[in-house]
Amino acid sequence: MLAEARSLGQAPRLLDLGCGVGATLFHLLAGAPHSTGVGLTLSPLQAQLAARRAPSAASILEADFHHLPLAPVFDLAYAIEAFVHAESPENFLSEAARVLRLGGKLVLIDDFRGENESAWRAIYQQGWHAPNLRPVLEIGALAAARGLVLTLDRPLTPHLRLRTLPEPVAWILFSLGRLCAWAHPIVPSMLGSLALQQALRDGAVAYHLLVFERRGEA
């Protein structure tokens, strides 16, 4: 990601679509001299925490990446493990394309639908509220219709250190966790984490780095 930012000229303008508390954005700004950046998050708490530690080159907004309150001035937009949570990938990609200048880049690092089937995939999606789990080819087509051309697809699953469990053990833990899901709101998320590891192992979910370039209008 830092190499992408540095390749975009002397003063790249960065946009973090799902910045959390700003760690990635602040790292990129420190590594790309004269850059400026905007970070978006839906969480008021995350926005407050990020704003407290933001450098002068960064602005933090509490906003929805489906409806960006921004002008088309950015050189690099990116979403790290946020795109999968988009309720409408079509709106996400349309807005990303709109705010990028011609020649600007969009980077997605996230989970996508794998080629294999596994019951763990649906459990992961439910536990992590991840409705937008689509194949890379489908996302590429949606992006192309909006002037975003896929220039790099790098599978990252082989580089992950998966913490999978033997299948019988995983199902026992899932069954016990489902019985206790009412006890604490974090339990569904924990079950989603368990399911994600198993689904990645099965090839039902695949982790990818995608780079798009804006080359035209939608």
N, C-alpha and C positions, 0 to 999 in steps of 0.2 A: 504493500500500500504506500509506504514512504517513497519507494522508487517511482510509483505512478505520480505522486504529488510533485516530486522533484523534476519529473520529465515534462511538466506542463508550463515551464517558463519561470521567470524571475519572481513573480508575485502571484502564485496560484490562489484562487478562491475556492475554498473547500466547503462541502456541505455534508454533515453527518446526519443521516436519516435514521434516527433511533440512537441518540448519543449516550443514553444512560446518564451517568454522572460525569461524562466528558473525557474519560481517560484516553481513548483513541484519538480524539480530536486534538487534545492538548499535546499528545506525543507527536502527531504529524506537524503541528504548528511549530514545535520546537525543532524538528528535524528539517523543515523546509523554510529557510530564511525568507522573510518578507511576505510570507503567506498570511492570509486571513481566513477565518472560518466561522461557520454558523452550525450550531448543534440543535437538533430538534428532539424533544421527548414529550410523550403524552402525560408523564408523571409530574405533578406539581412538586413533589418532594425531590425527585431527581433533578428537576430544573433548578430548584433552590440550591441544592448541594453543588451542582456543576457551576452555577453562577458565582458561588463564593470563592471558588478556586480557579476561575477562568482567567487566563492571561488577557492582556489588553487587546490582542488580535482576535479574540473569540467573542461571539455573541451566543447566548443560549435562549432558545424560545420554547415555550410550552405550546406545542402545536401538533397537528395531525398530518402525517406525511401523505395522506390521501388528498389533502387540500392545503398546498403550501402557500403561505402568505409572503412570497418572495418573488423578486424579479429575475429574469433570465440572464444571470451574470456569472454563473459558477463554471469553473473549469473541471472540477472533480466532485461528484456526489457518490456516496457509498453507504451501504447498509450492511452491518455485521450482525448476523443472527437476529435480524429484525424483519426482513422481507417475508419470512415464512409466516409472520403474524398478520400480514396485510389481509384485511377482509376483501379487498378488491385489488388484485395485482394489476389489473388494467388501469385503474386510477393511479396507483403508485407509479407505474411506468410512464403514464401520460404526464404526470406532474414532474417526474424526474427529467423527462425529455424537455419539458417546457422551460425549466429553470437552468438547463445546461446551454452554454454557448455552442455554436457549431464547432465540432472538433473536441468538445468536452467529453469526459468519460464518466460512466457509471460502473461502479464495482459492487458486486453482490458476493458476500461470503456467507453461505447458509446451507441448510438442509434442503434437498430436493427429492422428489419421488424416485426411488430406485426401480430397477427392472424386475426384481423378484417380489413375490407376495409374502406377507407375514402378518399374523394377527397383531403383532406388536406395533405395527405402524399406526393403526387407528387408536390404540391406547396412548401412544405418544402424542398424537394430534390432540386428543381430548385433554390429556393431562397438562399439556403445555399451551393449550389454546392456539394451535398452529393450523388454521384452516387452509392456508395457501401452500400446500405441499404438492407441487406439480413437477412433471418431468422437465429437464433442462431444455429439451427441444421445444416444448410448448411455450416456455418462458421466452426462448429465443424468438419464436414466431410472434408472440405478443409484443415484444420489444421492437422487432423489425417493422411492425405495422405503425410504430410511433417514431420512426426515424432513428432507432437505436440498433446498431449493427453489432452482433456478438463477434468479438475479435479474439477472445481467449476463453477457453473452458478447461480449467485445471482441476481434475479430481483430487480431493484432499483426504478422502476416507482412508487411504493407505497410510497416511501420516498420523492418524489419530491413535492414541493409546486407549483402546476400548477396555472398559471394565465390565465385561460380560460375565454372566453366570451360567452354570449348567441349566439346561431348559427346565427340568423338573423343579430345581431350586427357585428359579426366577418365577415360575407360575405359582409356587407356594407363597412366596413373598408378595406377589401381586394380589393373590386371593386374600391374604391376611390384611394387606394394606387397604384393599377395597372395603373390608369390614370396618376398618377404623377411619375411613375417609371423612366421616362426619365429625371426628374429634378435633381436627385442626385443618385450616385451609391449605397448609403447605403439603399435606399428604398427597392430593392429586398431582401436584408438581413433582413430588418425589417418585410417584409411580410413573409419571411421564418420563422422568430421567432414566429409570430402570428400563422402560420400554424402548427408549431411543437407543440405548446401548445394544439391546438385542436386535432391533431393527437394522441398525448399521451393520452389525455382524451378518445378518441375513441378506443384506443387499436390498432391503425394502426401502431404506432411506440411504441417500448418498450425499456426502458433504462436498461442495464444489466452490471454487473461486471462478466467478464469471466477470469478464470485462466487456463493456459495451462502449461504442463510440457514437456520438450523435453526428450523423452525416446528412440529415435532411429533416423535413417536416413530416408530421404524421399524415 
